[in-house]
Amino acid sequence: MEIRSAKYLISNVKVEDCPKPDKPEYAFIGRSNVGKSSLINMITNQSKLAKTSGTPGKTQLINHFLIDNAWYIVDLPGYGYAKRSKAQRDNWEQMIADYLQKRTNLVTVFVLIDSRHKPQKLDMEFLAKLGEWGIPFNMVFTKADKSTQREVSKNSRDFIEKMKQDWEYIPRSFITSTIKFLGRKDILSYIEELNEIFKEQNK
């Protein structure tokens, strides 16, 4: 699959105000500063579609992008960013929880994990929450160009091994680099598969 058009549509704080849930939707989330906006820009091949920033916690809303007039990418706020007030963090967490649990056309969540680090408790806790809610997800290991191939392989393998302690089924994972466009083709092929399944189920 190759994306022909991608455009920003709308930002919301309430799931009820999101676009009509009649198209397959893919949410992207991860720890603050994990490279979420850069990944969305790489996937859509548009350098300025999602706003990137070196400042963690920049994304504060549920941001919808319409792809080929056929499906949605959603950019969600990062989790675990401490340099905000507790009240603001609580609001973000509630907004994200509402969206993830109530959005009926959400096909899967791509959870971004920084491949430069060993398995992080915060990421594991977030995946556990998705499991508790019964929400399908996949892992995307980002910033593969920032470390050696050996280190990226080891960290991603260790993460999956740690998951196996609590999970019977391990979802598909992707290793990405926005600099080298690594992982783009695999993610788009996977989304294409899921779009077809969504279409069949919603005839």
C-alpha positions as CSV (number, residue, x, y, z in Angstrom):
1,M,0.0,0.0,0.0
2,E,1.2,3.5,-0.8
3,I,-0.5,6.5,0.7
4,R,-1.8,9.0,-1.9
5,S,-3.3,11.7,0.5
6,A,-3.0,12.5,4.2
7,K,-4.5,15.5,5.9
8,Y,-5.0,16.8,9.4
9,L,-8.7,16.6,10.2
10,I,-9.6,17.6,13.8
11,S,-8.4,17.7,17.4
12,N,-10.6,16.9,20.4
13,V,-10.5,16.3,24.1
14,K,-13.7,14.1,24.1
15,V,-14.1,10.9,22.2
16,E,-17.8,11.9,21.6
17,D,-16.5,14.8,19.4
18,C,-14.3,12.6,17.2
19,P,-15.2,12.0,13.6
20,K,-18.0,9.5,12.8
21,P,-16.6,6.0,13.5
22,D,-17.3,4.7,10.0
23,K,-13.7,4.1,8.9
24,P,-10.9,1.9,10.3
25,E,-8.7,3.8,12.8
26,Y,-5.2,3.3,14.1
27,A,-4.0,5.1,17.2
28,F,-0.3,5.8,17.9
29,I,0.8,6.3,21.5
30,G,4.0,5.9,23.6
31,R,6.1,7.6,26.2
32,S,6.7,11.3,25.7
33,N,9.4,12.0,23.2
34,V,9.4,8.5,21.8
35,G,9.2,9.8,18.2
36,K,5.5,9.5,17.6
37,S,4.9,12.5,15.4
38,S,8.1,11.6,13.4
39,L,6.8,8.1,12.8
40,I,3.4,9.3,11.6
41,N,5.2,11.7,9.2
42,M,7.3,8.9,7.9
43,I,4.4,6.5,7.4
44,T,2.4,9.2,5.5
45,N,5.5,10.4,3.7
46,Q,4.7,14.0,4.8
47,S,7.4,15.7,6.8
48,K,5.0,18.2,8.5
49,L,1.7,16.4,8.9
50,A,2.1,15.7,12.6
51,K,3.9,18.5,14.6
52,T,7.2,17.3,15.9
53,S,8.9,18.8,18.9
54,G,12.0,18.2,21.1
55,T,9.8,19.1,24.0
56,P,8.1,16.2,25.7
57,G,4.3,16.5,26.3
58,K,3.7,18.6,23.2
59,T,0.7,16.5,22.0
60,Q,-2.2,17.2,24.3
61,L,-5.2,16.3,22.3
62,I,-6.8,13.4,20.3
63,N,-5.5,14.3,16.8
64,H,-7.2,12.8,13.7
65,F,-5.6,12.5,10.3
66,L,-7.6,11.3,7.3
67,I,-5.6,8.9,5.0
68,D,-6.7,8.4,1.4
69,N,-10.3,9.4,2.5
70,A,-10.5,5.8,3.7
71,W,-9.0,5.4,7.2
72,Y,-7.7,7.4,10.1
73,I,-4.4,7.8,11.9
74,V,-4.8,9.1,15.5
75,D,-2.0,10.8,17.3
76,L,-2.5,10.5,21.1
77,P,-0.7,12.3,23.9
78,G,2.3,10.6,25.4
79,Y,2.0,8.8,28.7
80,G,4.3,9.1,31.7
81,Y,5.4,12.7,31.3
82,A,6.1,14.0,34.8
83,K,6.7,17.7,34.1
84,R,3.0,18.7,34.2
85,S,0.6,19.2,37.1
86,K,-1.0,16.0,38.5
87,A,-4.4,17.4,37.6
88,Q,-3.3,17.8,33.9
89,R,-1.8,14.3,33.8
90,D,-5.0,12.9,35.3
91,N,-7.0,14.7,32.7
92,W,-4.8,13.3,29.9
93,E,-5.0,9.8,31.3
94,Q,-8.8,10.0,31.5
95,M,-9.1,11.3,28.0
96,I,-6.9,8.6,26.6
97,A,-8.7,5.9,28.6
98,D,-12.1,7.1,27.3
99,Y,-10.9,7.2,23.8
100,L,-9.3,3.7,23.8
101,Q,-12.3,2.1,25.5
102,K,-15.1,3.8,23.7
103,R,-13.9,4.3,20.1
104,T,-15.8,1.6,18.3
105,N,-13.8,1.7,15.0
106,L,-10.4,1.5,16.6
107,V,-8.7,-1.4,14.9
108,T,-5.4,-1.5,16.8
109,V,-3.1,0.7,18.9
110,F,0.5,1.0,17.8
111,V,2.5,1.4,21.1
112,L,5.8,3.0,20.5
113,I,8.8,1.9,22.5
114,D,12.2,3.5,22.4
115,S,14.6,0.8,21.2
116,R,17.6,2.4,22.9
117,H,16.4,1.4,26.3
118,K,16.0,-1.8,28.3
119,P,12.4,-2.8,29.0
120,Q,10.7,0.0,30.9
121,K,8.1,-0.5,33.7
122,L,5.9,2.3,32.4
123,D,5.6,0.7,29.0
124,M,4.8,-2.7,30.5
125,E,2.1,-1.1,32.7
126,F,0.5,0.6,29.8
127,L,0.4,-2.7,27.8
128,A,-1.1,-4.4,30.8
129,K,-3.8,-1.7,30.9
130,L,-4.6,-2.3,27.2
131,G,-4.8,-6.1,28.0
132,E,-7.2,-5.4,30.9
133,W,-9.4,-3.4,28.6
134,G,-9.2,-6.0,25.8
135,I,-7.8,-3.5,23.2
136,P,-5.7,-5.0,20.4
137,F,-2.2,-3.5,20.1
138,N,1.2,-3.9,18.4
139,M,4.6,-2.7,19.4
140,V,6.7,-0.3,17.4
141,F,10.4,-0.1,18.5
142,T,11.5,3.4,17.4
143,K,14.8,5.2,16.9
144,A,16.7,2.1,15.6
145,D,19.2,4.4,13.9
146,K,20.3,5.9,17.2
147,S,21.9,2.7,18.5
148,T,23.8,-0.3,17.0
149,Q,21.8,-3.0,15.3
150,R,22.9,-5.4,18.1
151,E,21.7,-3.1,20.8
152,V,18.3,-2.6,19.1
153,S,17.9,-6.3,18.6
154,K,18.8,-7.1,22.2
155,N,16.5,-4.4,23.7
156,S,13.5,-5.4,21.5
157,R,14.1,-9.1,22.2
158,D,14.4,-8.5,26.0
159,F,11.2,-6.5,25.9
160,I,9.3,-9.4,24.2
161,E,10.9,-12.0,26.6
162,K,9.7,-9.9,29.5
163,M,6.2,-9.7,28.0
164,K,6.1,-13.5,27.8
165,Q,6.1,-13.7,31.6
166,D,2.6,-12.3,31.6
167,W,1.2,-12.7,28.1
168,E,0.2,-15.9,26.3
169,Y,0.1,-14.2,22.9
170,I,2.7,-11.7,21.8
171,P,1.4,-9.3,19.1
172,R,3.3,-8.4,16.0
173,S,6.1,-5.9,16.5
174,F,8.0,-3.6,14.1
175,I,11.5,-2.0,14.3
176,T,11.6,1.5,12.8
177,S,13.9,4.4,11.9
178,T,12.3,7.6,10.6
179,I,15.7,8.6,9.2
180,K,16.1,5.4,7.2
181,F,12.4,4.9,6.6
182,L,12.9,1.5,8.2
183,G,9.6,-0.4,9.0
184,R,7.4,1.9,6.9
185,K,6.6,-0.8,4.3
186,D,5.8,-3.4,6.9
187,I,3.5,-1.2,9.0
188,L,1.6,-0.1,5.8
189,S,1.2,-3.7,4.6
190,Y,-0.1,-4.6,8.0
191,I,-2.6,-1.7,8.0
192,E,-3.7,-2.7,4.5
193,E,-4.5,-6.3,5.8
194,L,-6.5,-4.9,8.7
195,N,-8.4,-2.5,6.5
196,E,-9.5,-5.4,4.4
197,I,-10.7,-7.3,7.5
198,F,-12.5,-4.2,8.7
199,K,-14.2,-3.8,5.4
200,E,-15.4,-7.5,5.4
201,Q,-16.7,-7.2,8.9
202,N,-18.6,-4.0,8.2
203,K,-20.3,-4.9,5.0
